[in-house]
Amino acid sequence: VEIRSPPIFSANYSPVFTVTMFTVSTSVAAFNVCRSDVASSAQPWVENIYLNWLALDPNVKLPPTQLMGTTGKVFGPSIGSVAQVNIPFPDGYGVYEASVIITAQARSGRPFAASASLVTTDGFVINVVSLGDQDAHDWDGDDVTVSWYAFQRQTIQAPVTAGKPAVEVIDGPLVSEIRQHYRQNYAITTRLYKEGTASLQHVERDYDIGVLDAGRELVTRFRTDIQTSSCFTDDNGLEMVNRTYDPRKQEAIAGNYYPMVKAAEIRDPAERFKLLLMSDRSHGFGCLGGGEFEIMLQRRCVADDNCGLSEPLNEMIPIQPRLWLVLQKPDVATDLRNELSLLLQYPIHLVREENPIRAHTFSLLQKPFPTGVHLLSLKVRNTSAASSLPALPATFVMRLQNLYELGEEPSPSTSEVSLNGTFTEGMCPLVKDEMNLTANRLKSTVKRLHWKTAQANHSSVSRNDEEIEEATKAGGELKGVINLGPRQIRTFLVT
């Protein structure tokens, strides 16, 4: 049993009450309720209060995540002192920081307060304190029994509508489309392209989300038969990090959420295939174990969650997120993840020109970049932000990125690029200097910190910074072949 607080007496004060059970039978339970913050004479008790109660049958077998029991006789502590009882959980319970409900029972009817603390996977501690005036002569022999119920907190989940959605199927020569309309502000469009191009071998899902119901979080959940407890999400949109499902967390779902910037994947333990998930924007990714995962699409909270924002996340803007799903063999899936995630994050936009001129075709490249190299940026140098750099006419900032992680490169040639052989003749940029990532300092002037690592000799890395820089130097200028380490981004000033 617990107290549901009464209305506030004043703007800055609310009374505190304690409930103690003194008798229970098959037909009735009786409780004493007392005011515990001040003496009754100092502040009259004039408001109604409410009790929330839970009755459990001790003879009924509970699920593995639920436990209940009672303590033995706890000798009633004197005023100002606390009696403590350690309650161990049985072996194999395995719920991390379980929620615990406890109730104090005193045969004498005296008021007692009981609370739980130090809840771990091994057990918890019950604290019992007496309330009210106690006389020493009638205090001896009084005892308290504490009933407790431990359980794993469950997240309340429900579909967006109780009935089936309205479904419309459109089967065309190039694409098949399924439109599902659940109710106002909730719709999904699924597309499957019939073109044989590898970049179109994915399932596309568009979500049409309006203003959510207040106090709701909208997720889309996927269930597969891939028996694994691990998922992978991209850290800062770069390295894929293993995320292992931990069912012992107090929040079994929220505790297994991780950031997904643009891609996530589930890997078959037998290494037969990978299931890739790519998004056009950042999402929260829930790894739920057993090949199950979910994506947080939108939230509308009515209260602050006390996680740093200091205001309710009351989002009321309609959004249209897009997800792509791909099931492929591991050697093919890596290249597809790199290619499709970039296409989804940076889509091609068609622009209609009011006064069209004679059409012509032009390209800076005479051949594509290697599969592992991405031209991250090529823009005019901002001289105002880099005034300490040498003045160069028509200077551009060029950034090249290696899309492969350590161990993913099919061959070293997939992470090196020859500028002379890639750019169109007469348009090849001439590299003058290598810069730091933000392009505001020469790399030669940057003094990096040297960290001690567990592995002193990183022999698995193809080249270190000095070797890469030496390999790209020719005739006193940086030109020719540029080499990139795993996931490395290099920045150059070019003319």
C-alpha positions as CSV (number, residue, x, y, z in Angstrom):
1,V,0.0,0.0,0.0
2,E,1.1,3.6,-0.6
3,I,-0.2,7.1,0.0
4,R,-1.4,9.2,-2.9
5,S,-0.5,12.8,-1.8
6,P,-3.4,15.1,-0.9
7,P,-3.7,18.7,-2.4
8,I,-1.0,21.1,-1.5
9,F,-1.7,23.2,1.6
10,S,0.2,26.2,0.4
11,A,2.4,27.2,-2.5
12,N,5.6,26.1,-0.7
13,Y,4.4,23.3,1.5
14,S,2.8,19.9,1.2
15,P,2.0,17.5,4.1
16,V,3.7,14.1,4.5
17,F,1.7,11.0,5.5
18,T,2.7,7.4,6.5
19,V,0.6,4.3,6.2
20,T,1.1,1.2,8.4
21,M,-0.9,-2.1,8.1
22,F,-1.9,-3.6,11.4
23,T,-4.2,-6.4,10.4
24,V,-4.9,-8.5,7.3
25,S,-7.3,-11.4,6.6
26,T,-8.8,-13.2,3.7
27,S,-11.6,-10.6,3.6
28,V,-10.1,-7.3,4.8
29,A,-7.0,-5.3,5.4
30,A,-6.8,-2.4,8.0
31,F,-4.3,0.4,7.9
32,N,-3.2,3.3,10.1
33,V,-2.5,6.6,8.5
34,C,-0.6,9.3,10.4
35,R,0.8,12.7,9.6
36,S,4.6,12.4,9.9
37,D,6.0,15.8,8.9
38,V,4.6,17.8,11.9
39,A,2.6,17.2,15.0
40,S,-1.2,17.1,14.4
41,S,-1.7,20.0,16.7
42,A,0.7,22.2,14.8
43,Q,-0.9,21.6,11.4
44,P,-4.4,20.2,11.4
45,W,-5.2,17.4,9.0
46,V,-8.1,18.6,7.1
47,E,-7.7,17.2,3.6
48,N,-8.6,13.8,2.1
49,I,-5.9,11.4,1.1
50,Y,-6.0,8.3,-1.1
51,L,-4.4,4.8,-0.8
52,N,-3.1,2.8,-3.7
53,W,-2.9,-0.9,-2.8
54,L,-1.8,-4.1,-4.4
55,A,-2.9,-7.6,-3.1
56,L,-0.9,-10.7,-4.1
57,D,-1.5,-14.4,-3.4
58,P,1.6,-15.9,-1.9
59,N,0.6,-19.3,-3.3
60,V,0.6,-18.2,-6.9
61,K,3.7,-18.8,-8.9
62,L,5.1,-15.6,-10.2
63,P,7.0,-14.9,-13.5
64,P,10.8,-15.1,-13.3
65,T,11.1,-11.3,-13.1
66,Q,8.8,-11.0,-10.1
67,L,9.4,-11.8,-6.4
68,M,7.6,-11.3,-3.2
69,G,8.1,-12.1,0.5
70,T,8.0,-10.9,4.1
71,T,10.7,-10.2,6.6
72,G,10.7,-11.9,10.0
73,K,10.2,-10.0,13.2
74,V,12.0,-6.7,13.1
75,F,12.4,-5.4,16.6
76,G,10.7,-1.9,16.7
77,P,13.4,0.8,16.8
78,S,13.3,3.6,19.3
79,I,12.6,7.2,18.3
80,G,15.3,8.6,16.1
81,S,16.9,5.3,15.2
82,V,16.6,3.0,12.1
83,A,16.4,-0.8,12.0
84,Q,17.8,-2.4,8.8
85,V,17.1,-5.8,7.2
86,N,19.1,-7.2,4.3
87,I,16.9,-9.0,1.7
88,P,18.9,-11.2,-0.7
89,F,17.5,-12.1,-4.1
90,P,17.7,-15.8,-5.0
91,D,20.3,-16.9,-7.5
92,G,19.3,-16.4,-11.1
93,Y,16.9,-13.5,-10.5
94,G,19.0,-11.3,-12.7
95,V,16.9,-8.1,-12.7
96,Y,19.1,-5.0,-12.5
97,E,17.8,-2.4,-10.0
98,A,14.4,-4.0,-9.7
99,S,11.5,-1.8,-8.6
100,V,10.5,-2.7,-5.0
101,I,7.1,-2.0,-3.2
102,I,7.1,-2.5,0.6
103,T,4.6,-2.1,3.4
104,A,5.2,-2.1,7.1
105,Q,2.8,-4.2,9.4
106,A,2.8,-3.7,13.2
107,R,0.4,-5.7,15.4
108,S,0.2,-3.0,18.0
109,G,-1.0,-0.5,15.4
110,R,1.9,1.8,16.1
111,P,2.9,4.0,13.0
112,F,6.0,2.9,11.2
113,A,7.7,4.0,8.0
114,A,9.6,1.5,5.8
115,S,11.7,2.2,2.7
116,A,13.9,0.3,0.4
117,S,17.5,1.3,-0.5
118,L,20.6,-0.1,-2.1
119,V,18.6,-2.2,-4.7
120,T,21.0,-4.3,-6.8
121,T,20.9,-7.6,-8.7
122,D,21.8,-9.3,-5.4
123,G,19.1,-7.8,-3.2
124,F,18.2,-4.7,-1.2
125,V,18.0,-3.2,2.2
126,I,14.8,-2.4,4.2
127,N,14.9,0.5,6.6
128,V,12.3,0.7,9.3
129,V,11.7,3.8,11.5
130,S,9.1,4.4,14.2
131,L,6.9,7.5,14.2
132,G,5.0,9.3,17.0
133,D,5.5,9.3,20.8
134,Q,6.9,6.1,22.3
135,D,6.9,5.2,26.0
136,A,9.8,3.0,27.1
137,H,7.7,0.8,29.3
138,D,5.3,-0.4,26.6
139,W,7.8,-0.4,23.8
140,D,9.5,-3.7,24.7
141,G,8.3,-6.6,22.6
142,D,6.7,-4.7,19.8
143,D,7.6,-6.0,16.4
144,V,7.2,-5.0,12.7
145,T,6.8,-7.2,9.7
146,V,7.6,-5.8,6.2
147,S,6.0,-7.3,3.1
148,W,7.8,-6.6,-0.1
149,Y,7.3,-7.2,-3.8
150,A,10.1,-6.8,-6.4
151,F,9.5,-6.7,-10.1
152,Q,11.0,-5.6,-13.4
153,R,9.6,-2.3,-14.6
154,Q,7.7,-2.6,-17.9
155,T,7.3,0.0,-20.5
156,I,3.7,0.7,-21.5
157,Q,3.3,0.0,-25.2
158,A,0.4,0.2,-27.5
159,P,-0.2,0.3,-31.3
160,V,-1.2,3.7,-32.7
161,T,-4.7,2.3,-33.5
162,A,-6.7,-0.6,-32.2
163,G,-8.0,-1.7,-35.7
164,K,-6.3,-2.5,-38.9
165,P,-4.9,0.3,-41.1
166,A,-6.4,1.2,-44.4
167,V,-4.1,-0.4,-47.1
168,E,-3.7,0.6,-50.7
169,V,-1.4,-1.4,-53.0
170,I,0.0,0.1,-56.2
171,D,2.0,-2.2,-58.5
172,G,3.8,-0.3,-61.3
173,P,6.4,-1.3,-63.9
174,L,9.3,0.3,-61.9
175,V,8.2,0.2,-58.3
176,S,5.6,-1.5,-56.1
177,E,4.1,0.6,-53.3
178,I,2.1,-0.1,-50.2
179,R,0.3,2.7,-48.5
180,Q,-0.9,2.2,-44.9
181,H,-3.0,4.8,-43.2
182,Y,-3.6,4.1,-39.5
183,R,-5.4,7.3,-38.5
184,Q,-4.8,11.0,-38.7
185,N,-1.1,11.9,-38.4
186,Y,0.0,8.3,-38.7
187,A,0.8,6.8,-42.2
188,I,3.5,4.6,-43.7
189,T,4.5,4.1,-47.4
190,T,6.6,1.1,-48.3
191,R,8.3,0.8,-51.7
192,L,10.2,-1.9,-53.5
193,Y,12.0,-1.0,-56.7
194,K,12.2,-3.4,-59.6
195,E,15.3,-2.0,-61.2
196,G,18.3,-4.4,-61.0
197,T,20.8,-1.7,-60.0
198,A,22.5,-2.5,-56.7
199,S,21.8,0.9,-55.3
200,L,18.1,0.2,-55.6
201,Q,18.0,-3.2,-54.0
202,H,16.5,-1.9,-50.8
203,V,13.1,-1.6,-49.1
204,E,12.2,2.0,-48.7
205,R,9.8,3.2,-45.9
206,D,8.5,6.7,-45.7
207,Y,6.7,7.8,-42.5
208,D,4.2,10.6,-42.6
209,I,3.9,11.8,-38.9
210,G,1.8,14.7,-37.9
211,V,1.4,16.1,-34.4
212,L,1.5,13.2,-31.9
213,D,-0.9,12.6,-29.0
214,A,0.4,14.4,-25.9
215,G,2.7,12.4,-23.7
216,R,3.6,9.8,-26.4
217,E,6.7,8.5,-28.1
218,L,6.4,7.0,-31.6
219,V,8.6,4.1,-32.5
220,T,8.8,1.6,-35.4
221,R,9.8,-1.9,-34.5
222,F,11.4,-4.6,-36.6
223,R,11.4,-8.3,-35.7
224,T,13.8,-10.8,-37.5
225,D,14.8,-14.4,-36.9
226,I,18.4,-13.5,-36.6
227,Q,19.4,-14.9,-33.2
228,T,21.8,-12.4,-31.8
229,S,21.9,-10.1,-28.9
230,S,24.1,-7.5,-30.6
231,C,23.5,-4.6,-32.9
232,F,25.8,-2.0,-34.5
233,T,25.3,1.7,-34.8
234,D,27.5,4.4,-36.3
235,D,29.4,6.5,-33.7
236,N,29.2,10.1,-34.9
237,G,28.3,8.8,-38.3
238,L,31.7,7.1,-38.6
239,E,32.8,3.9,-36.8
240,M,30.3,1.1,-36.4
241,V,30.1,0.3,-32.6
242,N,28.9,-3.0,-31.1
243,R,25.8,-2.5,-28.9
244,T,24.9,-5.5,-26.8
245,Y,21.5,-5.9,-25.3
246,D,21.5,-6.0,-21.5
247,P,18.1,-7.2,-20.1
248,R,19.2,-6.5,-16.5
249,K,18.9,-2.8,-16.8
250,Q,16.1,-1.2,-14.9
251,E,14.7,0.4,-18.1
252,A,14.9,-2.7,-20.3
253,I,14.1,-0.7,-23.5
254,A,15.3,2.8,-22.8
255,G,18.5,1.5,-21.2
256,N,19.4,-0.2,-24.5
257,Y,18.9,2.8,-26.7
258,Y,21.9,4.2,-28.6
259,P,22.4,7.1,-31.1
260,M,22.2,6.2,-34.8
261,V,23.4,9.1,-37.0
262,K,22.9,7.5,-40.4
263,A,23.2,3.7,-40.3
264,A,22.8,0.6,-38.1
265,E,23.1,-3.1,-38.8
266,I,22.5,-6.6,-37.4
267,R,25.0,-9.3,-38.3
268,D,24.2,-13.0,-38.6
269,P,26.3,-15.0,-36.1
270,A,27.0,-17.5,-38.9
271,E,28.3,-14.6,-41.1
272,R,25.9,-15.4,-43.9
273,F,24.4,-11.9,-44.3
274,K,23.9,-8.5,-42.7
275,L,20.7,-6.6,-42.3
276,L,21.4,-2.9,-42.9
277,L,19.2,0.0,-41.8
278,M,19.9,3.5,-43.1
279,S,18.2,6.8,-42.3
280,D,18.0,10.3,-43.7
281,R,18.4,11.8,-40.2
282,S,19.6,10.9,-36.7
283,H,17.4,8.7,-34.6
284,G,17.5,6.8,-31.3
285,F,18.1,3.1,-32.0
286,G,16.8,0.5,-29.5
287,C,18.7,-2.9,-29.5
288,L,16.2,-5.3,-28.0
289,G,18.0,-8.6,-28.4
290,G,16.9,-11.7,-30.3
291,G,17.2,-9.9,-33.7
292,E,14.6,-7.3,-32.6
293,F,15.2,-3.6,-32.8
294,E,13.3,-0.3,-33.0
295,I,13.7,3.3,-34.1
296,M,12.5,6.3,-32.2
297,L,10.7,8.4,-34.8
298,Q,9.2,11.3,-32.8
299,R,8.5,12.3,-29.2
300,R,6.0,14.6,-27.5
301,C,6.7,14.8,-23.8
302,V,4.5,16.9,-21.5
303,A,7.1,17.0,-18.6
304,D,10.8,17.5,-18.4
305,D,12.6,14.1,-18.1
306,N,15.4,15.7,-16.0
307,C,18.1,14.6,-18.4
308,G,19.6,18.0,-19.1
309,L,17.2,19.8,-21.4
310,S,15.4,21.6,-18.6
311,E,12.1,21.8,-20.5
312,P,9.5,19.4,-21.9
313,L,10.4,17.9,-25.3
314,N,7.0,18.9,-26.7
315,E,7.6,18.5,-30.4
316,M,4.6,19.5,-32.5
317,I,6.2,19.7,-36.0
318,P,5.1,17.2,-38.7
319,I,8.0,15.2,-40.0
320,Q,8.6,12.7,-42.9
321,P,11.5,10.5,-42.0
322,R,12.8,7.9,-44.5
323,L,14.4,4.5,-43.8
324,W,16.1,2.0,-46.1
325,L,16.5,-1.6,-45.3
326,V,19.0,-4.0,-47.1
327,L,19.7,-7.7,-46.6
328,Q,22.9,-8.7,-48.2
329,K,26.0,-10.9,-47.9
330,P,28.7,-9.4,-45.6
331,D,31.2,-8.6,-48.4
332,V,28.6,-6.7,-50.4
333,A,26.8,-5.1,-47.4
334,T,29.7,-2.9,-46.4
335,D,30.0,-1.2,-49.8
336,L,26.3,-0.8,-50.0
337,R,26.1,0.7,-46.5
338,N,28.8,3.3,-47.4
339,E,27.1,4.1,-50.8
340,L,23.4,4.1,-49.8
341,S,23.9,6.0,-46.5
342,L,25.5,8.9,-48.5
343,L,22.8,8.9,-51.1
344,L,20.1,9.0,-48.4
345,Q,21.8,11.7,-46.3
346,Y,22.7,13.8,-49.4
347,P,20.0,13.2,-52.0
348,I,20.1,14.7,-55.5
349,H,17.6,17.5,-55.9
350,L,16.0,18.4,-59.3
351,V,15.7,22.1,-60.0
352,R,13.5,23.5,-62.7
353,E,15.0,26.5,-64.5
354,E,12.6,29.3,-65.6
355,N,14.7,30.4,-68.6
356,P,16.4,27.2,-69.8
357,I,19.7,27.5,-71.8
358,R,21.4,25.1,-74.1
359,A,21.9,21.8,-72.3
360,H,25.4,20.6,-71.8
361,T,27.2,17.9,-69.8
362,F,30.2,18.7,-67.6
363,S,32.1,16.8,-64.9
364,L,35.1,17.5,-62.9
365,L,36.0,13.8,-62.8
366,Q,37.2,11.6,-65.7
367,K,36.6,8.5,-63.6
368,P,35.0,7.7,-60.2
369,F,36.9,7.9,-56.9
370,P,38.0,4.5,-55.5
371,T,35.2,2.7,-53.6
372,G,36.6,3.6,-50.2
373,V,37.3,7.3,-50.9
374,H,34.7,10.1,-50.5
375,L,35.1,13.7,-51.6
376,L,33.7,15.2,-48.4
377,S,34.0,18.8,-49.4
378,L,35.5,21.1,-52.1
379,K,34.8,24.7,-51.3
380,V,36.3,28.2,-51.6
381,R,38.7,28.9,-48.7
382,N,37.4,31.3,-46.1
383,T,40.3,33.7,-45.8
384,S,38.8,35.7,-43.0
385,A,38.8,32.7,-40.7
386,A,42.3,31.7,-41.8
387,S,44.1,35.1,-42.0
388,S,47.3,33.6,-40.5
389,L,47.7,31.4,-43.6
390,P,49.8,32.3,-46.6
391,A,47.8,34.2,-49.3
392,L,47.1,32.0,-52.3
393,P,45.0,33.0,-55.3
394,A,41.8,31.1,-55.9
395,T,42.4,28.7,-53.0
396,F,40.0,25.9,-52.2
397,V,39.6,23.6,-49.2
398,M,39.4,19.9,-50.2
399,R,38.6,17.1,-47.7
400,L,38.9,13.4,-48.6
401,Q,37.5,10.7,-46.4
402,N,38.1,7.0,-46.2
403,L,34.8,5.2,-45.7
404,Y,36.3,1.9,-44.7
405,E,36.9,0.9,-41.1
406,L,39.9,-1.0,-39.9
407,G,39.7,-4.5,-41.5
408,E,37.0,-3.6,-44.0
409,E,39.3,-2.6,-46.9
410,P,39.3,-5.2,-49.7
411,S,42.7,-3.9,-50.8
412,P,45.0,-0.9,-50.1
413,S,44.0,0.6,-53.5
414,T,40.5,1.2,-52.2
415,S,41.7,3.9,-49.8
416,E,44.1,5.9,-52.1
417,V,43.4,8.3,-54.8
418,S,45.5,9.8,-57.6
419,L,44.3,13.3,-58.3
420,N,46.0,13.5,-61.8
421,G,44.2,10.3,-62.9
422,T,40.8,11.1,-61.4
423,F,40.1,14.8,-62.2
424,T,39.5,15.9,-65.7
425,E,42.6,17.1,-67.6
426,G,43.1,20.8,-66.9
427,M,40.9,20.7,-63.9
428,C,43.1,18.7,-61.5
429,P,43.6,20.6,-58.2
430,L,47.2,21.3,-57.2
431,V,47.7,20.5,-53.6
432,K,49.8,23.2,-51.8
433,D,49.4,22.4,-48.0
434,E,47.8,19.9,-45.7
435,M,45.7,21.4,-43.0
436,N,44.1,20.3,-39.8
437,L,40.5,19.1,-40.0
438,T,38.9,22.6,-39.6
439,A,41.3,24.1,-42.2
440,N,42.5,26.9,-40.0
441,R,46.0,25.7,-39.3
442,L,48.8,24.1,-41.2
443,K,49.1,20.5,-40.2
444,S,52.8,20.9,-39.8
445,T,52.2,23.4,-37.0
446,V,49.8,21.2,-35.0
447,K,51.3,19.6,-32.0
448,R,49.3,16.5,-31.1
449,L,49.3,14.8,-27.7
450,H,50.8,11.4,-27.6
451,W,48.6,9.0,-25.6
452,K,49.7,5.7,-24.0
453,T,47.6,2.9,-25.3
454,A,47.2,-0.8,-24.4
455,Q,48.7,-1.8,-27.7
456,A,52.0,0.1,-28.2
457,N,52.6,-1.1,-31.7
458,H,49.5,-0.6,-33.9
459,S,50.8,-3.0,-36.6
460,S,47.3,-3.7,-37.9
461,V,47.0,0.0,-39.1
462,S,48.3,0.2,-42.7
463,R,50.2,3.4,-42.3
464,N,50.9,6.0,-39.6
465,D,50.6,9.8,-40.1
466,E,54.3,10.2,-41.0
467,E,54.3,7.4,-43.6
468,I,51.1,8.7,-45.2
469,E,52.5,12.3,-45.4
470,E,55.8,11.1,-46.8
471,A,54.0,9.0,-49.4
472,T,52.0,12.0,-50.7
473,K,55.0,14.3,-51.0
474,A,56.6,14.8,-54.4
475,G,58.9,17.7,-55.6
476,G,58.3,19.7,-52.4
477,E,54.5,19.9,-53.1
478,L,51.7,17.6,-52.0
479,K,50.4,16.0,-55.1
480,G,50.1,12.7,-56.9
481,V,48.7,9.8,-54.8
482,I,47.0,10.6,-51.5
483,N,46.7,7.7,-49.0
484,L,44.1,7.5,-46.3
485,G,44.1,5.4,-43.2
486,P,41.0,3.6,-41.9
487,R,38.2,6.2,-41.4
488,Q,40.7,9.0,-41.8
489,I,39.7,12.5,-43.1
490,R,42.4,14.6,-44.6
491,T,42.1,18.3,-45.4
492,F,44.2,20.1,-48.1
493,L,44.5,23.6,-49.6
494,V,44.4,23.3,-53.4
495,T,44.6,25.7,-56.3
